[in-house]
């Protein structure tokens, strides 16, 4: 449960007793293939999924197969946490890479929050922070141009990964495809590729073997007009 503790610890402080209670949660751990649904639109789950390793996303499909990615998820995230309160899923959650996922029953999570209301408050905060992130994505798709939107997303991903110890020195693994980026931002693969090439040309990023390094952090922040307030992280990156 270290991944969950790191994630929750990036937005709140826990007592030793609360940490031990999280560590004692009963879980069923499975390894999943890339592009595998974890929970599907319209289903009525009785458990939540905790991402232990790998990447996942929330998404919606149109009838013609077009996909809109609604959020990216990293280890420590519980992408379907809202299913504790909203019984029917209105979107799907899937892996983007090979992933290790822990399934936690709703009953166990409810028991945890009843015994430790402070943990319940932090889990509620996670859902609210997801909503704050969604608002930023809406601004990006509605008002930022492609260069600004991609810059903003890269800044967001770096800070989230850094907060849970999965990125440092402005370097992090970016294992999903340019098509995935496009589906998140409402852009074509060609447009995403063109912007990334332009970022390389301006010495803002390097991208080799799915390792992205932000070499122009301050400039990327300026271009994106990035304000990390909406992430509400207790651990913050330099700059």
Secondary structure, 3 states (H helix, E strand, C coil): CHHHHHHHHCCCCCCHHHHHHHHCCCCEEEEECCCCEEECCCCCCCEEEEEEECCEEEEEECCCCCEEEEEEECCCCCCCHHHHCCCCCCCEEEECCCEEEEEEEHHHHHHHHHHCHHHHHHHHHHHHHHHHHHHHHHHHHHHCCHHHHHHHHHHHHHHHHHHCCCCECCEEECCCCHHHHHHHHCCCHHHHHHHHHHHHHCCCEEEECCEEEECCHHHHHHHHCCCHHHHCCCCCCCC
